[in-house]
């Protein structure tokens, strides 16, 4: 597949709370959005599906419940046909975890599929759905290239001191280490900053899943999520960092088995566990005035993210720029303000709730008395363009692809 005019790429982004998609026309010097959409599956809020064209105009799309990957891909394919859009010539998939054998973005073949199926125990809540989407897309769009764009790839060369977990070697040799996630989001922030990319960048991707990443001159050097997307900051329904003694206690004293333990860690904890009413910050903000548990959940989320930002600042030796992205990071100004409270010691302004989105371009920090730049930085709000990143990677991988010949 080699087309100087570019390729039409369908990006499928199966997250923990939604299925997003985008159809792009991609070439070396441009990435044009033709249509995009999302099927929401977030906890606590009514499911809603929507689609819009490249100009942001809402399209008539009533896909109904997207109960299975097969239905989702079929409805997306129907939408493209009904809108008279070109058929995709490649499909890119967001794959949360590639396990120890898939570390870089890659075209999908039988060997890659085998590796991804083997990695399912590393992300049991994400990979089965993603792999079902791959199969459904191969059925709906046969004979074209399909790519696996890994959320872990951006963190694949973490320094050993950040990557290694403090467990025995025989367990580490089974691939148990810090992988890091939200890599496509971090990549998109780095790409958007372009020539304004500062040497010391912290990205706070805050959504249903949340992470904080330290980026030195464009390279990930530490990140809050670890072996799975359950570690790090408090999330919607995930516990974040937790004393492992709690897990051994509930197994020993309360007879939790592996399945029940997984449900506790991934689906019953975080904001939902603290508040007892919801894992959605929108609902918790609304309830905080009268519900002390909701108020505590909101405060603990901000506190958790703030601590991770401070830790990443130490790893980087200072912060030149803090970027908020993701559904919460982009759309919850009161939470941004709460997180920034107390970060003044790092030179991060305690911004009012509405500030940040239109911050001026980053400028190198002025030097103090010595040669080392002072640790101060700005705050910006930037969109997480994961789907566009998937499309760009897929174009790069698929441009020279040829369909295998049948024997």
C-alpha positions as CSV (number, residue, x, y, z in Angstrom):
1,X,0.0,0.0,0.0
2,X,1.7,3.2,-1.2
3,X,-0.3,6.3,-1.9
4,X,1.5,9.6,-2.2
5,X,-1.9,11.3,-1.6
6,X,-2.2,9.7,1.8
7,X,-4.4,7.0,3.3
8,X,-7.8,7.0,4.8
9,X,-7.4,5.6,8.3
10,X,-10.1,4.5,10.8
11,X,-8.9,4.8,14.4
12,X,-10.7,2.7,17.0
13,X,-10.0,3.7,20.6
14,X,-11.5,1.4,23.2
15,X,-11.1,2.9,26.6
16,X,-12.2,2.0,30.1
17,X,-15.4,4.1,29.8
18,X,-16.0,4.7,26.1
19,X,-15.4,3.6,22.5
20,X,-14.1,6.5,20.4
21,X,-13.5,6.5,16.7
22,X,-12.2,8.8,14.0
23,X,-11.8,8.6,10.3
24,X,-8.8,10.5,9.1
25,X,-7.1,11.3,5.8
26,X,-3.4,11.1,6.7
27,X,-0.3,12.0,4.6
28,X,3.2,12.9,5.6
29,X,2.4,16.6,6.2
30,X,-1.2,16.5,7.4
31,X,-3.9,14.6,9.3
32,X,-7.4,15.6,8.4
33,X,-10.3,14.5,10.5
34,X,-13.3,13.5,8.3
35,X,-15.7,12.2,11.0
36,X,-15.5,11.2,14.7
37,X,-17.7,9.8,17.3
38,X,-18.0,8.2,20.8
39,X,-20.1,5.7,22.5
40,X,-20.1,6.5,26.2
41,X,-20.2,3.7,28.7
42,X,-19.1,5.7,31.8
43,X,-20.3,4.6,35.2
44,X,-23.1,6.6,36.7
45,X,-24.1,8.5,33.6
46,X,-26.6,7.6,30.9
47,X,-25.0,6.0,27.9
48,X,-24.9,8.4,24.9
49,X,-23.5,8.0,21.4
50,X,-22.7,10.9,19.2
51,X,-20.9,11.6,15.9
52,X,-19.7,14.8,14.2
53,X,-18.0,15.7,11.0
54,X,-14.6,17.2,10.6
55,X,-16.0,20.7,11.1
56,X,-17.6,19.7,14.4
57,X,-21.2,19.6,13.1
58,X,-23.3,17.0,14.7
59,X,-24.4,14.1,12.5
60,X,-27.6,12.2,12.7
61,X,-26.5,8.9,14.3
62,X,-28.7,6.7,16.4
63,X,-26.6,3.5,16.8
64,X,-28.5,2.2,19.9
65,X,-26.7,0.3,22.6
66,X,-23.2,-0.8,21.4
67,X,-23.4,-3.9,23.4
68,X,-20.7,-5.9,21.5
69,X,-17.6,-4.9,19.5
70,X,-19.3,-6.5,16.5
71,X,-22.3,-4.2,16.8
72,X,-20.0,-1.2,17.4
73,X,-17.9,-1.8,14.3
74,X,-21.0,-2.6,12.2
75,X,-22.7,0.7,13.2
76,X,-19.5,2.7,12.6
77,X,-19.2,1.1,9.2
78,X,-22.8,2.0,8.4
79,X,-22.3,5.6,9.5
80,X,-19.3,5.9,7.0
81,X,-21.4,4.5,4.2
82,X,-24.5,6.7,5.0
83,X,-22.3,9.8,5.1
84,X,-20.8,9.0,1.7
85,X,-17.3,8.9,3.3
86,X,-14.4,6.9,1.8
87,X,-13.9,3.4,3.1
88,X,-10.8,3.1,5.3
89,X,-7.7,1.7,3.7
90,X,-6.2,0.9,7.2
91,X,-7.5,0.5,10.7
92,X,-5.6,1.5,13.8
93,X,-6.5,0.1,17.3
94,X,-5.6,1.4,20.7
95,X,-4.2,-1.5,22.6
96,X,-3.8,-0.7,26.3
97,X,-1.2,-3.4,27.1
98,X,1.1,-5.3,24.8
99,X,2.7,-7.3,27.6
100,X,6.4,-8.2,27.5
101,X,6.4,-9.3,23.8
102,X,4.8,-6.2,22.2
103,X,6.6,-3.1,23.1
104,X,6.2,-0.9,20.0
105,X,3.4,0.1,17.7
106,X,3.1,-2.6,15.0
107,X,1.0,-4.0,12.2
108,X,-1.2,-6.8,13.3
109,X,-0.5,-10.3,12.0
110,X,-0.9,-13.8,13.4
111,X,2.2,-13.5,15.5
112,X,1.2,-10.2,17.0
113,X,-2.3,-11.5,17.7
114,X,-0.8,-14.4,19.5
115,X,1.4,-12.1,21.7
116,X,-1.6,-9.9,22.5
117,X,-3.8,-12.8,23.5
118,X,-1.0,-14.0,25.7
119,X,-0.9,-10.5,27.3
120,X,-4.6,-10.6,28.3
121,X,-3.7,-11.5,32.0
122,X,-1.8,-8.2,32.1
123,X,-4.9,-6.2,31.3
124,X,-8.0,-8.5,31.7
125,X,-10.5,-5.6,31.7
126,X,-9.2,-4.0,28.5
127,X,-7.6,-6.5,26.1
128,X,-10.5,-8.9,25.5
129,X,-12.6,-6.0,24.3
130,X,-9.8,-4.6,22.2
131,X,-9.0,-7.9,20.6
132,X,-12.7,-8.5,19.9
133,X,-12.7,-5.1,18.1
134,X,-9.7,-6.2,16.0
135,X,-11.6,-9.4,14.9
136,X,-14.7,-7.4,14.2
137,X,-12.8,-4.8,12.1
138,X,-11.0,-7.5,10.2
139,X,-14.4,-9.0,9.3
140,X,-16.0,-5.7,8.4
141,X,-13.0,-4.3,6.5
142,X,-11.1,-7.3,5.1
143,X,-7.9,-7.2,3.1
144,X,-6.5,-3.9,4.6
145,X,-3.8,-3.3,7.1
146,X,-4.6,-3.1,10.8
147,X,-2.3,-1.8,13.4
148,X,-1.8,-2.2,17.2
149,X,-1.0,1.2,18.7
150,X,0.2,0.5,22.3
151,X,-0.4,2.7,25.3
152,X,2.7,1.2,26.8
153,X,5.1,2.0,23.8
154,X,5.9,5.6,24.9
155,X,7.2,4.2,28.2
156,X,9.1,1.2,26.8
157,X,12.5,2.7,27.5
158,X,11.9,3.9,31.1
159,X,15.1,4.1,33.1
160,X,15.8,0.9,35.0
161,X,15.4,2.6,38.3
162,X,11.8,3.6,37.4
163,X,10.9,0.4,35.5
164,X,12.0,-2.2,38.0
165,X,9.6,-3.3,40.7
166,X,11.0,-4.3,44.1
167,X,10.1,-8.0,43.8
168,X,12.3,-11.1,43.3
169,X,14.1,-11.6,40.1
170,X,12.1,-14.8,39.1
171,X,9.0,-12.7,39.1
172,X,10.6,-9.8,37.2
173,X,11.7,-12.3,34.5
174,X,8.0,-13.1,33.9
175,X,7.5,-9.5,32.7
176,X,6.3,-8.0,36.0
177,X,7.6,-4.5,35.8
178,X,6.4,-0.9,35.4
179,X,4.9,-0.5,31.9
180,X,3.1,2.8,32.2
181,X,0.0,3.8,30.3
182,X,-1.7,6.7,28.5
183,X,1.3,6.7,26.2
184,X,-0.7,7.7,23.2
185,X,-2.1,10.7,25.1
186,X,1.4,11.7,26.2
187,X,2.7,11.3,22.6
188,X,0.0,13.6,21.3
189,X,0.9,16.3,23.9
190,X,4.6,16.1,22.9
191,X,3.6,16.4,19.2
192,X,1.3,19.3,19.8
193,X,3.9,21.2,21.7
194,X,6.4,20.8,18.9
195,X,9.0,23.5,19.0
196,X,7.6,24.7,22.4
197,X,8.4,21.4,24.0
198,X,10.2,22.2,27.3
199,X,13.0,20.1,28.8
200,X,10.9,19.3,31.9
201,X,7.3,18.5,31.2
202,X,4.7,16.9,33.5
203,X,1.5,15.5,31.8
204,X,-1.5,14.9,34.1
205,X,-4.0,12.7,32.0
206,X,-7.1,12.8,34.2
207,X,-10.2,10.9,33.2
208,X,-11.9,7.6,34.2
209,X,-8.4,6.4,34.3
210,X,-5.7,8.8,35.5
211,X,-2.0,9.1,35.4
212,X,0.9,11.6,35.8
213,X,4.0,11.3,33.6
214,X,7.4,12.9,33.8
215,X,8.8,13.7,30.3
216,X,12.4,14.9,29.9
217,X,13.1,16.4,26.5
218,X,10.3,14.3,24.9
219,X,11.2,11.1,26.7
220,X,9.1,9.4,29.4
221,X,11.4,8.9,32.5
222,X,8.7,8.0,35.1
223,X,5.0,7.6,35.3
224,X,2.4,6.9,38.0
225,X,0.8,3.8,36.6
226,X,2.7,0.6,36.9
227,X,2.3,-3.1,36.0
228,X,-1.4,-2.5,35.3
229,X,-3.6,0.6,34.8
230,X,-4.8,0.3,38.4
231,X,-1.7,1.8,40.0
232,X,-0.8,5.5,40.8
233,X,-3.4,8.1,41.6
234,X,-6.9,7.5,42.8
235,X,-9.2,7.0,39.8
236,X,-12.9,6.6,39.2
237,X,-13.3,3.0,40.3
238,X,-9.6,2.0,40.6
239,X,-7.8,2.2,43.9
240,X,-4.5,3.6,42.7
241,X,-1.5,2.9,44.9
242,X,-2.5,0.8,47.8
243,X,-0.6,-0.9,50.7
244,X,-0.3,-4.5,49.4
245,X,-0.9,-5.6,52.9
246,X,-4.5,-4.6,52.4
247,X,-4.8,-7.2,49.6
248,X,-3.2,-10.0,51.6
249,X,-5.5,-9.1,54.6
250,X,-8.7,-9.4,52.6
251,X,-7.5,-12.7,51.1
252,X,-6.5,-14.1,54.4
253,X,-9.3,-12.7,56.6
254,X,-12.2,-12.2,54.3
255,X,-11.6,-15.2,51.9
256,X,-11.3,-13.0,48.7
257,X,-10.3,-15.0,45.7
258,X,-8.5,-13.7,42.6
259,X,-11.7,-12.7,40.8
260,X,-13.1,-10.8,43.8
261,X,-9.8,-9.2,44.4
262,X,-9.7,-7.9,40.9
263,X,-13.2,-6.5,41.2
264,X,-12.3,-4.7,44.4
265,X,-9.2,-3.1,42.8
266,X,-10.6,-2.2,39.4
267,X,-14.3,-1.7,39.9
268,X,-15.3,-1.0,43.5
269,X,-12.6,1.4,44.8
270,X,-11.4,4.9,43.9
271,X,-13.9,7.7,43.9
272,X,-16.8,5.2,44.0
273,X,-15.4,3.3,47.0
274,X,-14.7,6.5,48.9
275,X,-18.0,8.2,48.2
276,X,-20.2,5.2,48.1
277,X,-22.4,6.9,45.4
278,X,-20.4,7.4,42.2
279,X,-17.1,7.3,40.5
280,X,-18.0,10.3,38.3
281,X,-16.5,13.6,39.5
282,X,-19.5,15.5,38.0
283,X,-21.9,13.7,40.3
284,X,-19.5,14.1,43.3
285,X,-19.1,17.8,42.7
286,X,-22.9,18.1,42.7
287,X,-23.3,16.1,45.9
288,X,-20.3,17.5,47.8
289,X,-22.3,20.3,49.4
290,X,-24.5,17.9,51.4
291,X,-22.6,14.6,51.3
292,X,-19.3,14.5,53.4
293,X,-18.2,11.3,51.7
294,X,-18.5,12.9,48.2
295,X,-16.6,15.9,49.5
296,X,-13.9,13.6,50.8
297,X,-13.6,11.8,47.5
298,X,-13.2,15.0,45.6
299,X,-10.5,16.2,48.0
300,X,-8.7,12.9,48.0
301,X,-8.5,12.8,44.2
302,X,-7.0,16.3,44.0
303,X,-4.6,15.4,46.8
304,X,-3.5,12.2,45.1
305,X,-2.8,13.9,41.8
306,X,-1.0,16.8,43.5
307,X,1.4,14.3,45.3
308,X,2.2,12.6,42.0
309,X,3.0,15.9,40.3
310,X,5.3,16.8,43.1
311,X,7.1,13.5,42.8
312,X,7.5,13.8,39.1
313,X,8.9,17.3,39.6
314,X,11.6,15.8,41.8
315,X,12.4,13.2,39.2
316,X,12.8,15.9,36.6
317,X,14.7,18.3,38.8
318,X,11.9,20.9,38.4
319,X,8.9,21.6,36.2
320,X,8.9,23.9,33.2
321,X,5.3,23.1,32.1
322,X,2.4,21.2,33.6
323,X,-0.2,20.0,31.1
324,X,-3.7,18.9,32.1
325,X,-5.5,16.6,29.6
326,X,-8.2,13.9,29.5
327,X,-11.9,14.4,30.3
328,X,-11.4,15.7,33.8
329,X,-8.1,17.5,33.1
330,X,-9.7,19.4,30.1
331,X,-13.2,20.1,31.5
332,X,-13.0,20.4,35.3
333,X,-11.5,23.8,36.1
334,X,-12.3,23.5,39.8
335,X,-10.3,20.3,40.0
336,X,-7.4,21.9,38.2
337,X,-7.5,24.7,40.8
338,X,-7.6,22.2,43.7
339,X,-4.7,20.2,42.3
340,X,-2.5,23.3,41.8
341,X,-3.1,24.5,45.4
342,X,0.1,23.9,47.3
343,X,2.3,23.5,44.2
344,X,3.6,27.0,44.4
345,X,6.8,25.7,46.0
346,X,7.5,24.0,42.6
347,X,6.9,27.3,40.8
348,X,3.6,26.1,39.5
349,X,1.0,28.9,39.7
350,X,-2.0,28.3,41.9
351,X,-4.3,29.2,39.0
352,X,-7.9,30.3,39.3
353,X,-10.3,27.7,38.0
354,X,-10.8,29.1,34.5
355,X,-7.2,29.8,33.7
356,X,-4.8,27.5,31.9
357,X,-6.5,26.8,28.6
358,X,-5.1,29.9,26.9
359,X,-1.8,30.2,28.7
360,X,0.9,31.9,26.6
361,X,3.5,29.7,24.9
362,X,6.1,28.2,27.1
363,X,9.3,30.2,27.5
364,X,12.5,28.9,29.0
365,X,12.8,29.7,32.7
366,X,15.2,32.4,33.7
367,X,18.4,31.3,35.4
368,X,19.0,32.0,39.1
369,X,22.4,32.8,40.6
370,X,24.1,29.7,39.2
371,X,23.9,27.9,35.9
372,X,20.9,25.8,36.7
373,X,17.5,27.1,35.6
374,X,15.1,27.9,38.3
375,X,12.2,25.4,38.8
376,X,9.2,27.3,37.7
377,X,6.7,26.7,35.0
378,X,3.4,27.3,33.5
379,X,0.1,25.4,33.4
380,X,-1.7,24.6,30.2
381,X,-4.8,22.7,29.3
382,X,-4.5,20.7,26.0
383,X,-6.7,18.1,24.3
384,X,-5.7,14.5,24.3
385,X,-5.5,13.6,20.6
386,X,-5.1,9.8,21.0
387,X,-7.2,9.0,17.9
388,X,-5.1,11.3,15.7
389,X,-2.0,9.7,17.1
390,X,-3.4,6.3,16.3
391,X,-4.1,7.4,12.7
392,X,-0.6,8.9,12.3
393,X,1.1,5.7,13.6
394,X,-1.1,3.6,11.4
395,X,-0.3,5.7,8.3
396,X,3.4,5.3,9.0
397,X,3.1,1.5,9.5
398,X,0.7,0.8,6.6
399,X,2.1,3.0,3.9
400,X,4.3,0.2,2.5
401,X,2.0,-2.7,3.4
402,X,0.8,-5.3,0.9
403,X,-2.1,-7.6,1.4
404,X,-0.8,-11.2,1.7
405,X,-1.4,-13.3,-1.4
406,X,-3.6,-16.4,-1.1
407,X,-1.9,-19.7,-2.0
